[in-house]
């Protein structure tokens, strides 16, 4: 192969690279747009979610397309009392879904899941994390100096 052919090939490769970089930029822009749309939808969902009664929420979950259930445990421990709920939730349910479905919020009205930390098996997690078979959902109480 002669030098002229090599130069032409290099030029073609550079043009292809430039085209790929343009496409990458366009894809990143589209991804950013989609992520912004998702955030807006999640904000809308959160507003709707917070306005539901527990009964409406449970009915909504029971209407989910995937009807398969998984077993999880929801736990809240106070110094003198531990509440453990073994429940079934739909596949794809979140930590918040599990807490609400367990009925623990009614039994322990001092729980404020919006301000208290929650987790799974000792690891702090956001309310939006999906639960899996056998997870132990924990609601952490604030630590007090008198205990």
C-alpha positions as CSV (number, residue, x, y, z in Angstrom):
1,X,0.0,0.0,0.0
2,X,1.3,3.4,-0.9
3,X,1.4,6.5,1.3
4,X,-1.5,8.2,-0.6
5,X,-3.7,5.2,0.1
6,X,-2.8,5.3,3.8
7,X,-3.5,9.0,4.0
8,X,-6.9,8.5,2.4
9,X,-7.7,5.7,4.8
10,X,-6.7,7.8,7.8
11,X,-8.9,10.6,6.5
12,X,-11.8,8.2,6.2
13,X,-11.2,6.9,9.7
14,X,-11.1,10.5,11.1
15,X,-14.4,11.3,9.3
16,X,-16.0,8.2,10.7
17,X,-14.7,9.1,14.2
18,X,-16.1,12.7,13.9
19,X,-19.5,11.3,12.8
20,X,-19.5,8.9,15.8
21,X,-18.6,11.8,18.2
22,X,-21.6,13.8,16.8
23,X,-23.9,10.8,17.3
24,X,-22.6,10.3,20.8
25,X,-23.3,14.0,21.6
26,X,-26.8,13.7,20.3
27,X,-27.4,10.5,22.3
28,X,-26.1,12.2,25.5
29,X,-28.4,15.1,24.9
30,X,-31.4,12.8,24.3
31,X,-30.5,10.9,27.5
32,X,-30.4,14.1,29.5
33,X,-33.8,15.1,28.1
34,X,-35.3,11.7,29.0
35,X,-33.8,11.8,32.5
36,X,-35.4,15.3,33.0
37,X,-38.7,13.9,31.8
38,X,-38.4,10.9,34.2
39,X,-37.6,13.3,37.1
40,X,-40.7,15.3,36.3
41,X,-42.9,12.2,36.2
42,X,-41.4,10.9,39.5
43,X,-42.1,14.3,41.1
44,X,-45.7,14.1,39.8
45,X,-46.0,10.4,41.1
46,X,-44.7,11.4,44.5
47,X,-47.4,14.1,44.8
48,X,-50.1,11.7,43.8
49,X,-48.6,9.0,46.0
50,X,-48.6,11.2,49.1
51,X,-52.3,12.1,48.5
52,X,-53.5,8.4,48.5
53,X,-55.0,6.9,51.6
54,X,-53.5,3.6,52.7
55,X,-56.5,1.8,51.4
56,X,-56.3,3.5,48.0
57,X,-52.6,2.7,47.9
58,X,-53.1,-0.9,48.6
59,X,-55.8,-1.1,45.9
60,X,-53.4,0.5,43.5
61,X,-50.7,-2.0,44.2
62,X,-53.1,-4.9,43.9
63,X,-54.0,-3.7,40.4
64,X,-50.3,-3.8,39.3
65,X,-49.8,-5.8,36.1
66,X,-47.3,-8.2,37.7
67,X,-49.3,-10.1,40.3
68,X,-46.5,-12.4,41.5
69,X,-45.8,-11.8,45.2
70,X,-42.6,-12.0,47.2
71,X,-42.1,-12.4,51.0
72,X,-40.4,-9.6,52.9
73,X,-40.2,-8.6,56.6
74,X,-40.9,-5.1,57.9
75,X,-39.3,-4.3,61.3
76,X,-39.5,-1.4,63.7
77,X,-37.8,-1.7,67.1
78,X,-38.2,0.5,70.1
79,X,-36.2,0.0,73.3
80,X,-39.1,-2.0,74.9
81,X,-41.0,-3.2,71.9
82,X,-40.2,-4.7,68.6
83,X,-42.7,-4.9,65.8
84,X,-42.2,-7.4,63.0
85,X,-44.5,-7.9,60.0
86,X,-44.0,-10.8,57.6
87,X,-45.8,-9.8,54.4
88,X,-46.2,-10.5,50.7
89,X,-45.7,-7.6,48.3
90,X,-45.9,-7.5,44.5
91,X,-42.6,-8.0,42.6
92,X,-41.2,-4.6,41.9
93,X,-42.5,-3.1,45.2
94,X,-40.3,-0.5,46.9
95,X,-39.2,-0.1,50.5
96,X,-42.0,2.5,50.9
97,X,-44.6,0.2,49.3
98,X,-43.6,-2.6,51.8
99,X,-43.8,-0.3,54.8
100,X,-47.2,0.9,53.8
101,X,-48.6,-2.5,52.9
102,X,-47.4,-4.0,56.2
103,X,-49.8,-1.8,58.2
104,X,-47.0,-0.9,60.6
105,X,-47.7,2.8,60.1
106,X,-51.1,2.3,61.7
107,X,-49.8,0.1,64.5
108,X,-46.9,2.5,65.2
109,X,-48.2,6.0,64.5
110,X,-44.9,7.6,65.8
111,X,-43.2,6.4,62.6
112,X,-42.5,9.2,60.0
113,X,-41.0,7.4,57.0
114,X,-40.3,10.8,55.3
115,X,-37.9,11.8,58.0
116,X,-36.7,8.5,59.5
117,X,-34.0,6.5,57.9
118,X,-34.9,3.1,56.4
119,X,-32.9,0.2,55.1
120,X,-32.5,-3.4,54.2
121,X,-30.5,-5.8,56.3
122,X,-28.7,-3.0,58.2
123,X,-27.8,-0.9,55.1
124,X,-29.5,2.5,54.9
125,X,-31.4,2.7,51.6
126,X,-33.8,5.2,50.0
127,X,-37.6,4.6,50.1
128,X,-37.6,4.1,46.4
129,X,-35.3,1.0,46.4
130,X,-36.9,-2.2,45.1
131,X,-37.3,-5.0,47.7
132,X,-36.3,-8.6,46.9
133,X,-37.4,-12.0,48.2
134,X,-36.5,-12.4,51.8
135,X,-35.5,-8.8,52.4
136,X,-35.7,-7.4,56.0
137,X,-37.0,-3.8,55.6
138,X,-35.9,-1.9,58.7
139,X,-37.3,1.5,59.9
140,X,-34.6,3.1,62.1
141,X,-35.6,5.2,65.0
142,X,-33.7,8.3,66.1
143,X,-31.1,7.6,68.7
144,X,-31.8,9.2,72.0
145,X,-29.2,10.0,74.7
146,X,-31.4,8.7,77.5
147,X,-31.3,5.1,76.3
